[in-house]
Amino acid sequence: MTLCFDLQTMQASLFLPEGASGRERRMMRIAEGIRLIESERRRRVPRWARYYVRHRERMIAKQRAYRANNREKVKEYNRWYYQMRKAKAKMAEGEMGVSGG
């Protein structure tokens, strides 16, 4: 006996489902199907995680392109950024505070 497993909907049936002609499907034995279903469930990444990874990859690509095209701007930004961090650290320690008399 063979089993039809619809890879898009992750459903198994004994017959081809209606409207599944364009979807990816696979014919197999029932024992193979059970193993495939279990492995697909374990391997499947949640929708939010797939979106997060795609979005992060796009943002990193944009960032790399910008940094490659604007090296001087990035260098100047970094210089100011670290200079301000140093100043804030000194203020937290009390080195640059205004002395009242």
TIVO-2410 file (N, C-alpha, C; in nm, 3 decimals):
# residues 101
REC num residu      c1      c2      c3 atome chaine
REC   1      M   0.085  -0.118   0.000     N      A
REC   1      M   0.000   0.000   0.000    CA      A
REC   1      M   0.089   0.124   0.000     C      A
REC   2      T   0.051   0.223  -0.077     N      A
REC   2      T   0.130   0.345  -0.086    CA      A
REC   2      T   0.058   0.460  -0.018     C      A
REC   3      L   0.134   0.560   0.016     N      A
REC   3      L   0.085   0.675   0.088    CA      A
REC   3      L   0.128   0.800   0.012     C      A
REC   4      C   0.041   0.898   0.003     N      A
REC   4      C   0.074   1.024  -0.063    CA      A
REC   4      C   0.096   1.128   0.047     C      A
REC   5      F   0.213   1.190   0.048     N      A
REC   5      F   0.247   1.289   0.150    CA      A
REC   5      F   0.263   1.424   0.082     C      A
REC   6      D   0.176   1.519   0.117     N      A
REC   6      D   0.180   1.654   0.060    CA      A
REC   6      D   0.282   1.734   0.140     C      A
REC   7      L   0.392   1.774   0.077     N      A
REC   7      L   0.501   1.842   0.147    CA      A
REC   7      L   0.467   1.986   0.183     C      A
REC   8      Q   0.367   2.046   0.116     N      A
REC   8      Q   0.329   2.183   0.148    CA      A
REC   8      Q   0.242   2.189   0.273     C      A
REC   9      T   0.141   2.103   0.279     N      A
REC   9      T   0.049   2.105   0.393    CA      A
REC   9      T   0.092   2.011   0.504     C      A
REC  10      M   0.195   1.929   0.478     N      A
REC  10      M   0.244   1.832   0.575    CA      A
REC  10      M   0.135   1.733   0.617     C      A
REC  11      Q   0.056   1.689   0.519     N      A
REC  11      Q  -0.051   1.594   0.547    CA      A
REC  11      Q  -0.032   1.469   0.462     C      A
REC  12      A  -0.065   1.356   0.522     N      A
REC  12      A  -0.055   1.229   0.451    CA      A
REC  12      A  -0.195   1.178   0.420     C      A
REC  13      S  -0.210   1.117   0.303     N      A
REC  13      S  -0.339   1.057   0.268    CA      A
REC  13      S  -0.314   0.937   0.177     C      A
REC  14      L  -0.416   0.855   0.164     N      A
REC  14      L  -0.403   0.738   0.078    CA      A
REC  14      L  -0.424   0.774  -0.069     C      A
REC  15      F  -0.493   0.883  -0.095     N      A
REC  15      F  -0.521   0.926  -0.232    CA      A
REC  15      F  -0.467   1.067  -0.253     C      A
REC  16      L  -0.451   1.105  -0.378     N      A
REC  16      L  -0.407   1.241  -0.408    CA      A
REC  16      L  -0.516   1.340  -0.367     C      A
REC  17      P  -0.484   1.444  -0.289     N      A
REC  17      P  -0.585   1.541  -0.250    CA      A
REC  17      P  -0.627   1.629  -0.369     C      A
REC  18      E  -0.749   1.680  -0.362     N      A
REC  18      E  -0.798   1.766  -0.470    CA      A
REC  18      E  -0.719   1.896  -0.472     C      A
REC  19      G  -0.686   1.944  -0.590     N      A
REC  19      G  -0.615   2.070  -0.604    CA      A
REC  19      G  -0.468   2.062  -0.568     C      A
REC  20      A  -0.414   1.944  -0.556     N      A
REC  20      A  -0.275   1.929  -0.517    CA      A
REC  20      A  -0.186   1.901  -0.638     C      A
REC  21      S  -0.236   1.930  -0.757     N      A
REC  21      S  -0.159   1.896  -0.876    CA      A
REC  21      S  -0.032   1.979  -0.889     C      A
REC  22      G  -0.033   2.105  -0.842     N      A
REC  22      G   0.085   2.190  -0.855    CA      A
REC  22      G   0.180   2.180  -0.738     C      A
REC  23      R   0.138   2.118  -0.631     N      A
REC  23      R   0.222   2.109  -0.511    CA      A
REC  23      R   0.321   1.994  -0.518     C      A
REC  24      E   0.425   2.005  -0.439     N      A
REC  24      E   0.524   1.899  -0.433    CA      A
REC  24      E   0.468   1.786  -0.347     C      A
REC  25      R   0.474   1.665  -0.399     N      A
REC  25      R   0.425   1.551  -0.322    CA      A
REC  25      R   0.513   1.430  -0.354     C      A
REC  26      R   0.499   1.331  -0.271     N      A
REC  26      R   0.586   1.215  -0.285    CA      A
REC  26      R   0.506   1.089  -0.255     C      A
REC  27      M   0.522   0.988  -0.337     N      A
REC  27      M   0.456   0.859  -0.314    CA      A
REC  27      M   0.557   0.766  -0.247     C      A
REC  28      M   0.510   0.695  -0.141     N      A
REC  28      M   0.600   0.608  -0.066    CA      A
REC  28      M   0.521   0.503   0.010     C      A
REC  29      R   0.592   0.414   0.073     N      A
REC  29      R   0.528   0.316   0.160    CA      A
REC  29      R   0.491   0.385   0.291     C      A
REC  30      I   0.395   0.329   0.362     N      A
REC  30      I   0.347   0.390   0.487    CA      A
REC  30      I   0.459   0.399   0.591     C      A
REC  31      A   0.541   0.297   0.603     N      A
REC  31      A   0.650   0.300   0.700    CA      A
REC  31      A   0.749   0.413   0.668     C      A
REC  32      E   0.778   0.432   0.539     N      A
REC  32      E   0.867   0.541   0.499    CA      A
REC  32      E   0.801   0.676   0.528     C      A
REC  33      G   0.671   0.683   0.507     N      A
REC  33      G   0.598   0.807   0.530    CA      A
REC  33      G   0.600   0.850   0.675     C      A
REC  34      I   0.585   0.755   0.764     N      A
REC  34      I   0.586   0.787   0.907    CA      A
REC  34      I   0.722   0.844   0.946     C      A
REC  35      R   0.830   0.780   0.898     N      A
REC  35      R   0.964   0.832   0.926    CA      A
REC  35      R   0.984   0.971   0.867     C      A
REC  36      L   0.934   0.993   0.745     N      A
REC  36      L   0.948   1.123   0.680    CA      A
REC  36      L   0.871   1.231   0.756     C      A
REC  37      I   0.750   1.198   0.799     N      A
REC  37      I   0.668   1.295   0.874    CA      A
REC  37      I   0.738   1.335   1.003     C      A
REC  38      E   0.792   1.239   1.075     N      A
REC  38      E   0.862   1.270   1.200    CA      A
REC  38      E   0.985   1.356   1.176     C      A
REC  39      S   1.062   1.322   1.072     N      A
REC  39      S   1.183   1.401   1.045    CA      A
REC  39      S   1.147   1.542   0.999     C      A
REC  40      E   1.040   1.557   0.920     N      A
REC  40      E   0.997   1.690   0.876    CA      A
REC  40      E   0.951   1.774   0.995     C      A
REC  41      R   0.880   1.714   1.087     N      A
REC  41      R   0.835   1.788   1.206    CA      A
REC  41      R   0.952   1.836   1.289     C      A
REC  42      R   1.053   1.752   1.304     N      A
REC  42      R   1.170   1.791   1.383    CA      A
REC  42      R   1.252   1.898   1.312     C      A
REC  43      R   1.258   1.889   1.180     N      A
REC  43      R   1.341   1.978   1.100    CA      A
REC  43      R   1.274   2.113   1.074     C      A
REC  44      R   1.145   2.117   1.080     N      A
REC  44      R   1.070   2.237   1.045    CA      A
REC  44      R   1.100   2.352   1.140     C      A
REC  45      V   1.132   2.467   1.084     N      A
REC  45      V   1.163   2.587   1.161    CA      A
REC  45      V   1.035   2.670   1.171     C      A
REC  46      P   1.004   2.728   1.286     N      A
REC  46      P   0.883   2.809   1.298    CA      A
REC  46      P   0.885   2.928   1.201     C      A
REC  47      R   0.767   2.972   1.163     N      A
REC  47      R   0.752   3.080   1.066    CA      A
REC  47      R   0.823   3.208   1.112     C      A
REC  48      W   0.811   3.241   1.240     N      A
REC  48      W   0.874   3.363   1.290    CA      A
REC  48      W   1.025   3.356   1.279     C      A
REC  49      A   1.080   3.236   1.301     N      A
REC  49      A   1.226   3.220   1.295    CA      A
REC  49      A   1.275   3.233   1.151     C      A
REC  50      R   1.199   3.179   1.056     N      A
REC  50      R   1.237   3.193   0.915    CA      A
REC  50      R   1.234   3.340   0.874     C      A
REC  51      Y   1.132   3.414   0.918     N      A
REC  51      Y   1.124   3.558   0.888    CA      A
REC  51      Y   1.241   3.631   0.951     C      A
REC  52      Y   1.271   3.600   1.075     N      A
REC  52      Y   1.380   3.668   1.148    CA      A
REC  52      Y   1.513   3.649   1.076     C      A
REC  53      V   1.541   3.527   1.034     N      A
REC  53      V   1.668   3.498   0.967    CA      A
REC  53      V   1.675   3.572   0.833     C      A
REC  54      R   1.566   3.567   0.755     N      A
REC  54      R   1.565   3.637   0.626    CA      A
REC  54      R   1.584   3.787   0.644     C      A
REC  55      H   1.511   3.844   0.739     N      A
REC  55      H   1.518   3.988   0.764    CA      A
REC  55      H   1.658   4.027   0.810     C      A
REC  56      R   1.716   3.948   0.898     N      A
REC  56      R   1.850   3.977   0.949    CA      A
REC  56      R   1.953   3.972   0.837     C      A
REC  57      E   1.942   3.873   0.748     N      A
REC  57      E   2.035   3.862   0.636    CA      A
REC  57      E   2.025   3.984   0.545     C      A
REC  58      R   1.902   4.031   0.520     N      A
REC  58      R   1.883   4.150   0.436    CA      A
REC  58      R   1.946   4.273   0.501     C      A
REC  59      M   1.923   4.291   0.631     N      A
REC  59      M   1.977   4.407   0.700    CA      A
REC  59      M   2.130   4.405   0.702     C      A
REC  60      I   2.188   4.289   0.723     N      A
REC  60      I   2.333   4.277   0.724    CA      A
REC  60      I   2.390   4.308   0.585     C      A
REC  61      A   2.322   4.263   0.480     N      A
REC  61      A   2.367   4.292   0.344    CA      A
REC  61      A   2.363   4.442   0.316     C      A
REC  62      K   2.254   4.509   0.360     N      A
REC  62      K   2.245   4.653   0.341    CA      A
REC  62      K   2.354   4.725   0.419     C      A
REC  63      Q   2.379   4.680   0.540     N      A
REC  63      Q   2.481   4.741   0.625    CA      A
REC  63      Q   2.620   4.727   0.563     C      A
REC  64      R   2.650   4.609   0.511     N      A
REC  64      R   2.781   4.588   0.448    CA      A
REC  64      R   2.798   4.676   0.325     C      A
REC  65      A   2.693   4.687   0.245     N      A
REC  65      A   2.701   4.771   0.125    CA      A
REC  65      A   2.724   4.916   0.164     C      A
REC  66      Y   2.651   4.965   0.263     N      A
REC  66      Y   2.667   5.103   0.307    CA      A
REC  66      Y   2.808   5.128   0.359     C      A
REC  67      R   2.856   5.035   0.442     N      A
REC  67      R   2.991   5.052   0.499    CA      A
REC  67      R   3.099   5.047   0.394     C      A
REC  68      A   3.079   4.967   0.290     N      A
REC  68      A   3.178   4.958   0.183    CA      A
REC  68      A   3.180   5.088   0.101     C      A
REC  69      N   3.064   5.149   0.081     N      A
REC  69      N   3.055   5.271   0.000    CA      A
REC  69      N   3.087   5.398   0.078     C      A
REC  70      N   3.078   5.396   0.209     N      A
REC  70      N   3.095   5.516   0.291    CA      A
REC  70      N   3.196   5.494   0.403     C      A
REC  71      R   3.312   5.449   0.368     N      A
REC  71      R   3.414   5.418   0.469    CA      A
REC  71      R   3.449   5.538   0.556     C      A
REC  72      E   3.463   5.655   0.496     N      A
REC  72      E   3.501   5.775   0.572    CA      A
REC  72      E   3.392   5.815   0.672     C      A
REC  73      K   3.266   5.808   0.630     N      A
REC  73      K   3.156   5.842   0.721    CA      A
REC  73      K   3.152   5.747   0.840     C      A
REC  74      V   3.172   5.620   0.812     N      A
REC  74      V   3.170   5.520   0.919    CA      A
REC  74      V   3.287   5.542   1.014     C      A
REC  75      K   3.403   5.575   0.957     N      A
REC  75      K   3.521   5.600   1.040    CA      A
REC  75      K   3.497   5.720   1.132     C      A
REC  76      E   3.439   5.827   1.078     N      A
REC  76      E   3.411   5.947   1.157    CA      A
REC  76      E   3.306   5.918   1.265     C      A
REC  77      Y   3.201   5.843   1.227     N      A
REC  77      Y   3.098   5.807   1.324    CA      A
REC  77      Y   3.158   5.727   1.440     C      A
REC  78      N   3.240   5.630   1.407     N      A
REC  78      N   3.302   5.547   1.511    CA      A
REC  78      N   3.392   5.630   1.602     C      A
REC  79      R   3.465   5.725   1.543     N      A
REC  79      R   3.552   5.811   1.624    CA      A
REC  79      R   3.469   5.890   1.724     C      A
REC  80      W   3.361   5.951   1.679     N      A
REC  80      W   3.275   6.028   1.769    CA      A
REC  80      W   3.207   5.939   1.873     C      A
REC  81      Y   3.164   5.822   1.828     N      A
REC  81      Y   3.096   5.729   1.919    CA      A
REC  81      Y   3.186   5.690   2.036     C      A
REC  82      Y   3.308   5.649   2.007     N      A
REC  82      Y   3.399   5.606   2.113    CA      A
REC  82      Y   3.445   5.724   2.198     C      A
REC  83      Q   3.456   5.842   2.137     N      A
REC  83      Q   3.492   5.960   2.213    CA      A
REC  83      Q   3.382   5.993   2.315     C      A
REC  84      M   3.256   5.984   2.273     N      A
REC  84      M   3.144   6.011   2.364    CA      A
REC  84      M   3.135   5.905   2.474     C      A
REC  85      R   3.161   5.780   2.442     N      A
REC  85      R   3.159   5.675   2.545    CA      A
REC  85      R   3.266   5.700   2.650     C      A
REC  86      K   3.383   5.745   2.605     N      A
REC  86      K   3.489   5.777   2.698    CA      A
REC  86      K   3.447   5.890   2.790     C      A
REC  87      A   3.385   5.994   2.732     N      A
REC  87      A   3.341   6.109   2.811    CA      A
REC  87      A   3.234   6.068   2.912     C      A
REC  88      K   3.141   5.985   2.870     N      A
REC  88      K   3.035   5.939   2.962    CA      A
REC  88      K   3.094   5.856   3.076     C      A
REC  89      A   3.194   5.776   3.045     N      A
REC  89      A   3.257   5.694   3.149    CA      A
REC  89      A   3.328   5.783   3.250     C      A
REC  90      K   3.393   5.888   3.202     N      A
REC  90      K   3.461   5.980   3.292    CA      A
REC  90      K   3.360   6.054   3.379     C      A
REC  91      M   3.245   6.092   3.319     N      A
REC  91      M   3.142   6.161   3.397    CA      A
REC  91      M   3.086   6.069   3.505     C      A
REC  92      A   3.072   5.943   3.473     N      A
REC  92      A   3.020   5.847   3.571    CA      A
REC  92      A   3.118   5.831   3.687     C      A
REC  93      E   3.246   5.840   3.658     N      A
REC  93      E   3.346   5.829   3.763    CA      A
REC  93      E   3.360   5.959   3.842     C      A
REC  94      G   3.310   6.069   3.787     N      A
REC  94      G   3.317   6.196   3.856    CA      A
REC  94      G   3.438   6.281   3.821     C      A
REC  95      E   3.510   6.242   3.717     N      A
REC  95      E   3.631   6.315   3.678    CA      A
REC  95      E   3.597   6.447   3.610     C      A
REC  96      M   3.488   6.451   3.532     N      A
REC  96      M   3.457   6.571   3.455    CA      A
REC  96      M   3.343   6.652   3.513     C      A
REC  97      G   3.302   6.621   3.633     N      A
REC  97      G   3.191   6.691   3.695    CA      A
REC  97      G   3.225   6.837   3.724     C      A
REC  98      V   3.124   6.920   3.727     N      A
REC  98      V   3.144   7.062   3.758    CA      A
REC  98      V   3.162   7.074   3.909     C      A
REC  99      S   3.269   7.139   3.949     N      A
REC  99      S   3.294   7.152   4.092    CA      A
REC  99      S   3.224   7.277   4.144     C      A
REC 100      G   3.139   7.258   4.241     N      A
REC 100      G   3.066   7.371   4.300    CA      A
REC 100      G   3.141   7.422   4.422     C      A
REC 101      G   3.133   7.548   4.444     N      A
REC 101      G   3.215   7.596   4.552    CA      A
REC 101      G   3.142   7.670   4.650     C      A
***
